[in-house]
Amino acid sequence: MDIGERIKTLRKELTLTLEKFGEKIGITKASLSTIENHKTNPSEQTIMLICREFNVNEEWLRNGTGEMFNTSSGNQALDELKKEFDLDDFSVKLIKAFSELSDEQRASVKDFIENLGNLTGENGKTIEELETEYKKVLGFASSTSSSALNTTDEKEA
């Protein structure tokens, strides 16, 4: 089995289409197809991206030796951050969840946090408007009208 076949085996193991697998590593489905069908070899960058993105054992990918996936917990970097900065479990979960968001979702969370301390953010939006945008980007139902961040007591209203 050559590297192209191993990449195809990996993709099928992950149940990803050519298109979805390619998107995750920044190549087109046509390019991935030529690799899988032995017409071209993957670049060093592609090999490294595959290993990093899918936690693949580089030795297996290159030579077919060892296990397909790295056997480490995959959370080694998080474990190191937890130890170095004395983080509690919630903080580690928060970092992990943030790292798994899309770029658009991360931008929304950043915007929300940057404006959290202000009743009206620099962009003139209220906390409720920012929360609605945040929920929309993260895929929450937009029918929720009450804010979890309501800063006034309803009895005062």
SULURTA-V973345 format. One record per pair of residues at least 12 apart in sequence whose ideal C-beta (glycine too) atoms are under 8 Angstrom apart, sorted by the first residue. I is the first residue (numbers start at 1). J is the second residue. D is the distance in Angstrom with one decimal. If there is no record, write none. Layout:
I_J_D ; I_J_D
//
This chain:
1_64_5.7 ; 2_38_6.6 ; 3_35_7.8 ; 3_41_6.7 ; 3_42_6.4 ; 3_47_7.8 ; 3_61_6.6 ; 3_62_6.5 ; 4_35_5.1 ; 4_36_5.0 ; 4_37_6.7 ; 4_38_5.0 ; 4_41_7.6 ; 4_42_7.8 ; 5_36_7.4 ; 5_38_8.0 ; 6_60_7.0 ; 6_61_5.8 ; 6_64_6.3 ; 7_32_7.6 ; 7_35_5.9 ; 7_36_5.8 ; 7_42_6.9 ; 7_50_6.8 ; 7_61_7.4 ; 8_36_4.2 ; 9_68_7.7 ; 10_50_7.3 ; 10_54_6.6 ; 10_56_6.3 ; 10_61_7.5 ; 10_68_6.5 ; 11_32_7.8 ; 11_36_7.5 ; 13_68_6.8 ; 14_54_6.5 ; 17_29_7.5 ; 18_32_5.1 ; 18_33_5.8 ; 18_36_7.7 ; 24_53_5.2 ; 24_54_7.7 ; 25_46_6.3 ; 25_49_4.2 ; 25_50_5.8 ; 25_53_5.6 ; 26_49_6.6 ; 27_46_6.4 ; 47_61_6.2 ; 47_62_6.8 ; 54_69_7.7 ; 55_69_5.5 ; 55_70_5.1 ; 55_74_5.2 ; 56_68_6.5 ; 56_69_6.1 ; 56_70_7.0 ; 57_69_6.2 ; 57_70_5.2 ; 57_71_8.0 ; 75_96_7.4 ; 78_92_5.4 ; 78_95_6.5 ; 78_96_6.0 ; 81_95_6.8 ; 101_138_7.8 ; 104_137_6.0 ; 105_137_5.5 ; 105_138_5.7 ; 108_133_6.3 ; 108_134_5.3 ; 108_137_3.9 ; 108_138_7.0 ; 109_134_6.8 ; 109_138_7.9 ; 111_130_6.9 ; 111_133_7.6 ; 111_134_7.8 ; 112_130_5.2 ; 112_131_7.1 ; 112_133_7.5 ; 112_134_4.4 ; 115_127_7.3 ; 115_130_5.3 ; 116_130_7.8 ; 116_149_7.6 ; 119_151_7.3 ; 127_147_6.6 ; 127_149_5.3 ; 127_151_7.5 ; 128_147_4.9 ; 128_149_7.8 ; 131_147_5.5 ; 131_148_7.2 ; 131_149_6.2
//
